[in-house]
């Protein structure tokens, strides 16, 4: 949905993204037509870990883009093994 219409649950109840103290300002997300505005999508996290438990091994796939499809078998296998999960999750 549009950034300026999106709301998320917080400890203070559901709040609009535009009302939250975000790290970055999103000025282009307000009062723009649909082709020019920022869009957001929900993510359902299956599990989370603190940064101190980050895992990296030489040869793993990395990408600086905010979104990409992870298909490299080596990386998928190592992550599945390290985090004790199946590498072919589709949900």
N, CA, C and O of each residue as an XYZ file, in Angstrom:
364
protein
N       0.836     -1.178      0.000
C       0.000      0.000      0.000
C       0.879      1.238      0.000
O       2.087      1.162      0.225
N       0.266      2.358     -0.251
C       1.015      3.613     -0.250
C       1.610      3.869      1.135
O       0.970      3.580      2.146
N       2.824      4.405      1.185
C       3.485      4.720      2.440
C       2.622      5.639      3.292
O       2.503      5.430      4.500
N       2.022      6.646      2.686
C       1.255      7.625      3.470
C      -0.078      7.080      3.994
O      -0.771      7.756      4.754
N      -0.436      5.853      3.584
C      -1.669      5.228      4.083
C      -1.378      4.032      4.990
O      -2.285      3.513      5.640
N      -0.127      3.596      5.037
C       0.229      2.390      5.783
C       0.266      2.639      7.283
O       0.674      3.705      7.743
N      -0.170      1.627      8.042
C      -0.133      1.670      9.504
C       0.443      0.357     10.012
O       0.293     -0.690      9.382
N       1.099      0.431     11.151
C       1.733     -0.746     11.740
C       1.414     -0.822     13.229
O       1.174      0.202     13.870
N       1.412     -2.047     13.782
C       1.199     -2.179     15.221
C       2.450     -1.719     15.976
O       3.570     -2.057     15.593
N       2.256     -0.954     17.042
C       3.348     -0.516     17.913
C       2.942     -0.771     19.351
O       1.824     -1.215     19.615
N       3.835     -0.496     20.276
C       3.499     -0.668     21.697
C       2.423      0.326     22.131
O       1.783      0.137     23.166
N       2.224      1.385     21.340
C       1.190      2.385     21.610
C      -0.072      2.163     20.795
O      -0.928      3.045     20.728
N      -0.198      0.999     20.175
C      -1.337      0.718     19.313
C      -0.956      0.895     17.850
O       0.206      1.157     17.542
N      -1.905      0.757     16.963
C      -1.652      0.891     15.531
C      -1.413      2.357     15.195
O      -2.208      3.226     15.551
N      -0.291      2.620     14.496
C       0.053      3.995     14.131
C       0.467      4.058     12.671
O       1.043      3.114     12.130
N       0.164      5.186     12.045
C       0.554      5.393     10.653
C       2.059      5.584     10.560
O       2.674      6.178     11.446
N       2.647      5.081      9.488
C       4.087      5.244      9.285
C       4.490      6.714      9.269
O       5.552      7.078      9.775
N       3.652      7.543      8.696
C       3.982      8.970      8.606
C       4.030      9.643      9.967
O       4.586     10.735     10.089
N       3.463      9.023     10.992
C       3.465      9.594     12.340
C       4.590      9.051     13.222
O       4.745      9.493     14.361
N       5.371      8.106     12.717
C       6.423      7.490     13.513
C       7.761      8.209     13.343
O       8.024      8.788     12.289
N       8.607      8.175     14.375
C       9.938      8.795     14.275
C      10.893      7.867     13.522
O      11.682      7.152     14.140
N      10.825      7.878     12.210
C      11.625      6.989     11.382
C      13.052      7.519     11.221
O      13.301      8.711     11.399
N      13.976      6.634     10.887
C      15.379      7.016     10.719
C      15.551      7.952      9.533
O      16.383      8.859      9.573
N      14.783      7.745      8.494
C      14.880      8.549      7.281
C      13.575      9.296      7.061
O      12.507      8.785      7.400
N      13.641     10.476      6.510
C      12.438     11.221      6.158
C      12.005     10.788      4.759
O      12.851     10.572      3.890
N      10.728     10.663      4.538
C      10.191     10.225      3.255
C       9.334     11.328      2.641
O       8.121     11.163      2.509
N       9.940     12.435      2.269
C       9.150     13.558      1.757
C       8.436     13.251      0.451
O       7.354     13.786      0.206
N       9.013     12.404     -0.393
C       8.355     12.091     -1.667
C       7.202     11.131     -1.484
O       6.484     10.845     -2.443
N       7.005     10.627     -0.280
C       5.928      9.673     -0.032
C       4.605     10.366      0.243
O       3.569      9.709      0.342
N       4.629     11.651      0.364
C       3.407     12.385      0.703
C       2.942     13.223     -0.493
O       3.747     13.835     -1.195
N       1.647     13.233     -0.699
C       1.029     14.088     -1.717
C       1.582     13.860     -3.119
O       1.744     14.812     -3.883
N       1.864     12.644     -3.454
C       2.323     12.288     -4.796
C       1.278     11.380     -5.434
O       0.492     10.729     -4.746
N       1.287     11.353     -6.760
C       0.377     10.398     -7.392
C       0.955      8.995     -7.242
O       2.108      8.841     -6.841
N       0.181      7.994     -7.553
C       0.578      6.609     -7.314
C       1.876      6.211     -8.016
O       2.616      5.369     -7.506
N       2.163      6.800     -9.171
C       3.375      6.442     -9.898
C       4.634      7.055     -9.295
O       5.738      6.590     -9.580
N       4.493      8.076     -8.476
C       5.646      8.794     -7.944
C       5.894      8.570     -6.453
O       6.955      8.942     -5.952
N       4.955      7.980     -5.740
C       5.067      7.870     -4.291
C       5.835      6.631     -3.844
O       6.138      5.758     -4.657
N       6.145      6.556     -2.570
C       6.766      5.378     -1.961
C       5.676      4.353     -1.643
O       4.561      4.718     -1.271
N       6.002      3.086     -1.791
C       5.082      2.000     -1.476
C       5.743      1.078     -0.458
O       6.965      0.932     -0.456
N       4.954      0.464      0.395
C       5.456     -0.475      1.397
C       4.674     -1.775      1.302
O       3.556     -1.805      0.788
N       5.271     -2.845      1.802
C       4.570     -4.118      1.848
C       4.882     -4.799      3.168
O       5.952     -4.597      3.740
N       3.953     -5.602      3.648
C       4.169     -6.273      4.929
C       5.135     -7.449      4.782
O       5.232     -8.065      3.721
N       5.833     -7.741      5.851
C       6.717     -8.902      5.912
C       6.308     -9.711      7.129
O       6.183     -9.168      8.227
N       6.099    -11.003      6.940
C       5.785    -11.889      8.058
C       7.059    -12.644      8.402
O       7.441    -13.590      7.714
N       7.710    -12.213      9.475
C       8.963    -12.837      9.889
C       8.670    -14.160     10.561
O       7.860    -14.223     11.487
N       9.318    -15.215     10.108
C       9.171    -16.533     10.698
C       9.999    -16.606     11.973
O       9.589    -17.226     12.954
N      11.154    -15.977     11.954
C      12.059    -15.973     13.089
C      12.947    -14.740     12.974
O      13.185    -14.247     11.872
N      13.428    -14.250     14.082
C      14.378    -13.139     14.066
C      15.538    -13.479     14.993
O      15.403    -14.273     15.924
N      16.666    -12.867     14.717
C      17.858    -13.052     15.531
C      18.507    -11.698     15.757
O      18.375    -10.805     14.921
N      19.205    -11.531     16.872
C      19.931    -10.278     17.085
C      21.120    -10.184     16.121
O      21.606    -11.199     15.622
N      21.571     -8.982     15.872
C      22.686     -8.772     14.962
C      23.923     -9.546     15.409
O      24.730     -9.959     14.575
N      24.075     -9.742     16.697
C      25.231    -10.475     17.222
C      25.247    -11.938     16.761
O      26.284    -12.597     16.842
N      24.123    -12.444     16.287
C      24.046    -13.816     15.788
C      24.054    -13.884     14.264
O      23.686    -14.903     13.680
N      24.475    -12.793     13.624
C      24.533    -12.776     12.160
C      25.464    -13.890     11.668
O      26.430    -14.246     12.343
N      25.169    -14.425     10.507
C      25.952    -15.530      9.960
C      26.440    -15.164      8.572
O      25.663    -14.687      7.746
N      27.720    -15.382      8.307
C      28.293    -15.123      6.996
C      29.407    -16.115      6.754
O      30.167    -16.460      7.659
N      29.491    -16.563      5.528
C      30.558    -17.474      5.124
C      31.025    -17.043      3.743
O      30.212    -16.652      2.904
N      32.324    -17.112      3.503
C      32.879    -16.730      2.205
C      32.177    -17.517      1.095
O      31.995    -18.731      1.194
N      31.790    -16.806      0.045
C      31.120    -17.425     -1.093
C      29.606    -17.293     -1.069
O      28.933    -17.657     -2.033
N      29.059    -16.768      0.043
C      27.611    -16.600      0.118
C      27.179    -15.407     -0.735
O      27.938    -14.459     -0.935
N      25.961    -15.476     -1.224
C      25.385    -14.428     -2.053
C      25.144    -13.167     -1.232
O      24.665    -13.238     -0.101
N      25.473    -12.030     -1.798
C      25.191    -10.744     -1.170
C      24.736     -9.759     -2.232
O      25.175     -9.837     -3.379
N      23.863     -8.834     -1.862
C      23.348     -7.851     -2.810
C      22.984     -6.599     -2.039
O      22.346     -6.679     -0.989
N      23.383     -5.438     -2.549
C      23.116     -4.179     -1.854
C      21.703     -3.637     -2.107
O      21.305     -2.652     -1.484
N      20.951     -4.256     -2.997
C      19.592     -3.785     -3.265
C      18.669     -4.095     -2.087
O      18.920     -5.027     -1.323
N      17.614     -3.318     -1.948
C      16.692     -3.530     -0.833
C      15.843     -4.787     -1.012
O      15.290     -5.303     -0.041
N      15.737     -5.280     -2.233
C      14.964     -6.501     -2.480
C      15.603     -7.268     -3.633
O      15.987     -6.683     -4.645
N      15.709     -8.559     -3.471
C      16.214     -9.417     -4.539
C      15.737    -10.834     -4.238
O      15.287    -11.128     -3.131
N      15.842    -11.692     -5.222
C      15.454    -13.082     -5.044
C      16.695    -13.902     -4.757
O      17.654    -13.888     -5.529
N      16.674    -14.604     -3.661
C      17.813    -15.438     -3.270
C      17.632    -16.822     -3.865
O      16.748    -17.576     -3.457
N      18.489    -17.155     -4.846
C      18.391    -18.445     -5.524
C      19.683    -19.256     -5.460
O      19.694    -20.430     -5.830
N      20.766    -18.644     -4.995
C      22.054    -19.328     -4.999
C      22.007    -20.521     -4.033
O      21.819    -20.349     -2.829
N      22.178    -21.715     -4.572
C      22.037    -22.951     -3.787
C      23.009    -23.015     -2.615
O      22.635    -23.453     -1.527
N      24.256    -22.582     -2.823
C      25.252    -22.618     -1.745
C      24.768    -21.812     -0.541
O      24.804    -22.292      0.592
N      24.316    -20.583     -0.796
C      23.847    -19.722      0.295
C      22.605    -20.291      0.956
O      22.514    -20.316      2.183
N      21.648    -20.747      0.160
C      20.423    -21.323      0.718
C      20.728    -22.535      1.598
O      20.157    -22.678      2.679
N      21.610    -23.389      1.145
C      21.948    -24.587      1.918
C      22.643    -24.224      3.223
O      22.323    -24.784      4.271
N      23.597    -23.287      3.169
C      24.312    -22.907      4.385
C      23.382    -22.250      5.399
O      23.469    -22.533      6.594
N      22.497    -21.378      4.933
C      21.564    -20.716      5.847
C      20.590    -21.721      6.462
O      20.299    -21.662      7.657
N      20.093    -22.636      5.642
C      19.164    -23.653      6.147
C      19.840    -24.508      7.212
O      19.238    -24.830      8.236
N      21.092    -24.874      6.964
C      21.828    -25.679      7.940
C      22.106    -24.891      9.216
O      21.900    -25.395     10.320
N      22.575    -23.654      9.063
C      22.934    -22.836     10.225
C      21.724    -22.511     11.102
O      21.806    -22.561     12.329
N      20.615    -22.181     10.467
C      19.424    -21.786     11.217
C      18.431    -22.929     11.412
O      17.310    -22.714     11.872
N      18.853    -24.157     11.055
C      18.051    -25.351     11.267
C      16.643    -25.204     10.690
O      15.648    -25.347     11.401
N      16.579    -24.920      9.410
C      15.296    -24.756      8.721
C      15.396    -25.375      7.332
O      16.487    -25.742      6.896
N      14.291    -25.491      6.648
C      14.289    -25.997      5.283
C      14.630    -24.878      4.328
O      14.144    -23.761      4.503
N      15.456    -25.138      3.315
C      15.859    -24.109      2.369
C      14.831    -23.848      1.289
O      14.956    -22.865      0.559
N      13.810    -24.700      1.158
C      12.836    -24.524      0.088
C      11.490    -24.007      0.601
O      10.448    -24.314      0.023
N      11.509    -23.231      1.675
C      10.258    -22.658      2.209
C       9.641    -21.739      1.172
O      10.334    -20.902      0.594
N       8.365    -21.884      0.934
C       7.676    -21.010     -0.026
C       6.621    -20.162      0.628
O       5.966    -19.379     -0.060
N       6.417    -20.280      1.950
C       5.376    -19.483      2.590
C       5.955    -18.317      3.257
O       5.227    -17.524      3.854
